Amino acid sequence: MMDEVREFKILRVTEEGRCEVEDVVAREFPFTIILDDQELVTMLCTPKDLKYLAVGFLSSEGLIQNKEEIRKIILDERRGVVRVETEGDRGEATDLIFKRLITSGCGSGASFYRAADTLNQEKVKSEMKVSAGDIFALAKVFQQSSQIYRETHGVHSAALCDNKNILIFTEDIGRHNAIDKIFGRCTLEDIPTNDRMVISSGRISSEVILKIARRNIPIVISKSTPTDLAVDLAIRLGVTLIGFVRGKKMNVYTESWRVIGD
C-alpha cells in the first residue's frame, strides 16, 4: 500500500520571519482503468481503495450493473493499472463512452457525461426523511473524520450515511473519485444504498446528482455549493439537494419535504 501523503522541506514565511519546516502534501497518483482489453481512462487520484475506485467508476458510468458481471479484477498498484474482466461483449458500450464529455473533476477525477444519460434516468423513489438536527450532527462528524485533510487540506471526502451514522467514509484528491470509491465498495460487498444519504465535501454538480440517482439515493449533502444544472436535475430526479451545511445552517434547494424538524 502506497503512502497517501508525502513530506517536503519548505520555506515558511510569516510576519515574524522565515524558517525551514517539514510540510505534508496529498499524493497525486495516475491510475489507468482497462475494461476487458480496452484502455478506458487514466485518472489522477489518491492511491487508496483503488479496486473500489475502478468498480465504482465503471458502475457510475453504466458499464457494469452488478458484481456478477465481473469475472476478474487484476490490480497492479505499483504501475497504477487495473484490469477489469467482465462477462460478455462490451465493445459497443466502451466505444460510446469515448463520445461523451469529460466533466469537471477538480483536475483530478474523471467522469463521462451526456445529456441522454439524464433523460433515461428514472426518478428516485424514496419516502426517507431526516431531521435537521441529524444532518448537522452527521456533518460535524464528517468534518472530523479525514486525517489526510487535517494534515494537508488537499483532499475531498465523501460518506454514505443512514439517518444517524456514517456507514462508509472515503477520501481522494478528486471529489468524483471519493464518491465512486463508496459505490465500488457497495457493489463488491453488497451494501445497499436505498434510503441512504451521501455527504460530500465538494461542489455538487449535475453529474454528481446523476451518480446519486443511479443508486436510488434520495439525499445528497454538501458543505459547498451546487451548480444550477445540479439543482435542475435534482428537481427532475426527485433528489433532495442540501448545500452550505456549516454549523447550524444549511440551504435545502430541492425536495425539502424530506428535511423535517427535530
Beta strands, then each sheet from edge to edge (+ up, - down):
strand 1: 5-14
strand 2: 17-26
strand 3: 29-35
strand 4: 38-45
strand 5: 70-76
strand 6: 81-86
strand 7: 101-102
strand 8: 112-113
strand 9: 130-131
strand 10: 156-161
strand 11: 166-172
strand 12: 197-200
strand 13: 219-222
strand 14: 240-246
strand 15: 249-252
strand 16: 259-260
sheet 1: 1+ 2-
sheet 2: 4+ 3- 6- 5+
sheet 3: 7+ 8-
sheet 4: 9+ 16+
sheet 5: 11+ 10- 12+ 13+ 14+ 15-
end
